[in-house]
Amino acid sequence: MEKRVFELVNKRAVENKKKFHTGGEAMERKGFTLIELMIVIAIIIILAAIAIPNYLRMTERAKVSAIESDLKAIATALEAYNTDWTKYPAVTSWNDLKNELTGNGTLNKSGNTTVTGENGGISYIKTDALNALETKAGGASNISYTSDGGTYTLTVTTVIGSKHYTFTMTPGGQIAISQS
């Protein structure tokens, strides 16, 4: 009998080792402890702290690149205009430049003839492309254009993220970017 009691006690001890002990009483472990959950949450927070700034910088760079791309398209249109009319559009506003580049200007209009003998009213760039730049710049008031016919300066000022950017383009599509 004594041997049988010993075997039962030993069997229970082995079973209890398989259970998680707290406060002296045996209970089966179901789920995660608070410490384990806090560690997982801390790891997620650390990863987010690394990833979010990188994502924001990436979107900022993408917006800057998009504006640069739009300016290069305008530079190509201005060079083609210069080839046809032997001068850059001699206008003093963004809206006048849009009209000249889309064939509704004072020089580039139907009835006028280019130096190559082509009828005016030539669309050098789509209006949608010019409007896209306006949208990215935050409105037409943030874009300025000046030209004497021999040279030009196209300036776009905008805020991307928390930084103020100024893009300045001159003949040949040379773009200078400054931020503050």
N, C-alpha and C positions, 0 to 999 in steps of 0.2 A: 504494500500500500504506500509506504513511504517513497519508494521508487516511482510509483505512478504520480504522486503529488509533485515530486521534483520534475518529472517530465512535463507536467502541465504548466508549472511555473516557468520553466525554461522556454516552453513553446510561446507563452505569453510575452516573455521578455524579447524574444526574437521578433514577434509581431509588432511590439511597441517600438522597436528600433526602426521599423519601416515607416513609422508615423512621426510627424513633426511634433516636438514637445514644447509646450509653453505653459508657464505657470504650474508645472507639475502635472497637468492633465494631458492626456494624449488626444490629438485630433488630427484628422487627415488634412493635408495641405491642398487647398483649392484656390488657385490664382496667384497673384504677385503681391509681394509685400510693398508697403508704402515707400520704403527706401529704394526698391528696385524701380518703381514707377517714377520716383523723383529723379533717379539717375538717367532714365530714358528721356524724360522731359528736358533735363539739363543738356543732354547731348543734342536733342533736336533744336533747342534754343541756340546752342553754340554753332551748329551747322547753318541755321537761318541767319545768324549774325555775320557769318562769312559770305553766304550766298546772296543776300539781299543787296548789299552795297555793290557787289560785282555785277548783278543784274542791272542796277540803276546806272552804273557807268557804261555798261554795254548799250543800253537804250539811249543814253546821252550821245555816245559815239555814233550810233545809227542815225540819230536826228541831224547831227552835224554833217555826216556823210551825205545825207539826203539833200541838205541845202547846198552843199558843195556840188553835187551832181546837177541840181537844177541850175546853178550858176554857170557850170560848164556848158550846159545846153544853151543857155542864153548867150554865152561867149561865142559859141559856134554860130548862132543866128546873127550876132553882131558882126562877126567876121564876114559872113556871107553877104550881109547888107553892105558892108564896107566895100566888098568886091564889086557889087552891082552899082552902087551909087558913088563910089570913090570917097566916101566919108562915112563916119559913124552918124547915127541919128543925132542931129543937133537940137535936142529937146532938153527941157529942164525938169521934167517930172516923170515919175514911174508910169502914170496913166498915158502920157504922150508917147513914151517908149513902147508900151504895149501896143498902142495903135500903129506905130511905125512898123513894128516887127510882125504885125498880123495883117498888114496891107490896107489899113484905114488911117494912115497918117497924113501929114501935110506934104511930104515929098513922095513917099511910097504909097501912091494911090492910083487908081485906074485913071488913065489919061496922061500920066507922066511916063517917060521912057528912061530906062536905065542906060548906063554907058555901053552896055552890051546889046542895046537895041530891044530889050524886053519891055513889055508893057508893065506898068506899075501895078500896085495892088497885090504884091507878092506876099504870101504868108511864109515867113522864115521859121516860125515856131508856132505850135498850137496854143491857142488861148488857154486851154486846160493846164498846160505846163506852167504858164505864167501865173495862173490863178493858184496852182498848187504851191508855188513859192510864196505867194501872198499869205496863204493859209499857214504855212510853216513859220512864216515870219510874224504871224499874229496880226496881220492886216497890212493894207497898202501904205499906211502911215509909217511903217517901219522900214520901207524901202525907198531909197533915193537914187536918182540918176542925174548926172550932169555931164555935158559934153560940149566941146567947141567944134565938133566935126572931125578934128584930127586925133583926139584922144577922148577917153571917157572914164568915169568912175561910177561904179554901181555899188551901193552900200546897203547891206541888210543888217539890221539890229534886231535881236530877239533874245528871249530868255529860254534856256533849256535847262531843266532841272532847277537848280538854284543859282546858276551862273548866267551872267549877261554876255552874249556873244556879239561881236561885230565882224561881219564878213565884208571885205573890200575887194572888188574885182576891177582890174584895169585891162587895157588891150592885150590880146594874146591869151586871155583867160587866166591871167595871174591872180590868184586869190590869196589874200592875207587874212588870217583869222586871229582875232584878239579876244581875250575873255577877261572878265573882272568879276 
